[in-house]
């Protein structure tokens, strides 16, 4: 699945609830999921790591949607001018 397609899917499935929740709580959930990913990387199985990667990606897409930004455009920076 392409990044843009995933971001659009997240908006179709969760967009209304995400917008009602708002940006600050979304950032908090994203940070919580990052912590769960870190723990899965340290102590988890590959299945747990994959699960947490998906959660982080979903919350990141939610945040990007609420900000009106494209994850594809954000990733493109690494193609044209890697930091």
Secondary structure, DSSP 8 states (H G I E B T S, - for coil): --HHHHHHHHHHHHHHHHHHH-HHHHHHHHHHHHHHHHHHHHH--HHHHHHHHHHHHHHHHHHHHHHT--HHHHHHHHHHS--
